Amino acid sequence: MKIILAVDQNWGIGKDNEMLFHLKKDLKHFKDLTIGNIVIMGRSTYESIGKALVNRDNVVLTRNRDYKLDDALVFHSIEDVITYVGDKEAFVIGGSQIVDLFLPYCNEAIITKIFDQKDADTYLHNFDLDDDFEIKNESEIFEENKIKFKYLTYRRK
């Protein structure tokens, strides 16, 4: 299982249930990696997207036992999600609480590090400070709309 998210300089990922940045190159990168695989998200993330992501198995984890969706699978326990995923490729796409819940099951984090800072109210686990993870791959620096960013792949040691 992998985590895939974009973060600002302070590991911020969102504000008021919205992404901080919308970079076309990063959205394409996300799509290219997750297409044909399982994406795991919390209810708030699903609702901020507004619908299931196409050509992916959408899994939503929520405590609300009455929550139903026509275009995504709804689970109420981590164990049920883990069982469903099995050995298939799966990406945890947010939010921060869902990442924290699945972190023990993830061996890789694909992070878009954006060299900018916005007012965030939601933050991702800081892999730079986690002794269990190390950077295995780092892209060149890209720029879009005067915003610089790069892709980092962290792997569990």
N, C-alpha and C positions, 0 to 999 in steps of 0.2 A: 504494500500500500504506500502511496506517495501523497505528499501535500503539495499543492500548487497554488500560489498566491502572489500578488504584487504588494510590495510594502514601500513606504516612504523611508526617509533617513532614520526615523525613530521607530520603525517597524509598525507604523500606523497602517491600517487596512481599510478603514471606513469611517464615515460620519453620518449619523442619522439614517443608518441602514442603506447607505449608498457607497459605492466605490469612490476612492479619493481621486483616481486618475482613469481616463479612458484613452489609452494609447492603441491605435489601430494595429501596430506591429505586435504589441503584447497580446492583444485579444486574438490575433491570428496564431501566435505562438501557443496560447492556451488551447485554442480550438484544435490545432494540429496535434498536440500531445494527447488531448482527452478524447478526441473523436473515436467512436467505436468501442469505448471503454466505459467503466462505471464512474460516475461522479457522485460523491457523497457530500451532502450539505445539511444544514439545519433549516428549520422552517423559515426563519427570518431571511436567510440567504435565498431560499426558493422564492419567497414572496417579493424580495427586492428585484429578482430577475423577472418575475411575473409569469413564468411558464417553464416547462422542462426544456433543457438544452437538447437540440435535435441531434440525432444519430449517436446518442449516448444513453446508457442505462442510468436514469436519474433516481437516486436514493435520498430520501428525506428522513432525517431522524428528529423526532419530536416527542415531548412528554405528553402531549395532548392526545389522548386515546380516541377522541372523536374526530381528529383531523383526517380528512380524506382527500385524495387527489386523483384525477382521471389520467393525468399524463406522467405520473411519477409513482414509485413505490414508497410507501410510508412504513417506517419502522419505529418501534418504541424502546428498543434496547440496543446497546452497542453489540452485545453478543449475537443478536439476530442479524445485524448488518454484517458482522464478521463471518457468520455462517453463510449468508447469502453470497458474499464476495468470494469466499473460498480462495482458490489460487488464481483468480482472474485479476487483470490489471484494474486498479481502482485509484482514483484521485480524490482526496479530501479537499474541497474547494471553499470551505468556510461555513460559518463564521469562526471567530476565535474560540468560542466555547467548544465547538465541534472539533476543531483542530486539537485542542487540549485533551479532549476525550479520546481521540484516535491516535494521539502522538505515540503512545507505547507500542502501537501496531505498525507504525510507519518507519520505514528504513531510509526514506529519501524525501527531501524537500526541494522543490524546484521554485526558486524565489526570483521574482523580478524586483531588483533593488533599484528604486527610483531616487535619483540624487536631487531630491526636492522634499519639502516638508509642507504638509497641510494640517489644518486643525482637524485632528482625528478624535473620535471617542471610542474606537475599537482598535486593539493592537494584537499583533501576532506574536507568538512565542519567538523570542530572539535566538535564532540558531547560532549567531556569532558568539553568544555567551554560554552555549550549551556544550559542555565537555564531551557529551556522547556523540556529537556530530562534527564533521569536518568538511571543508569545501573540497569537492572532487572535480568540479568543472566551473570555469568562469568565462563568460563570453567577452567579446570586445564591448566597448561602450557605444550605445546607439543614441540617436537624438531624434525626437519627434516633437514638433511644436515648441521648440526651445527647451524641452525637458530631456535630460540625459538619464539613461538607465542601462542596466546590464542584467544578464541572467546568471544566476548562481545555482549550482546543484550541491546540496549538502547531503552527505551520506552518513548513516549511523556507523560509528567505529566498530 
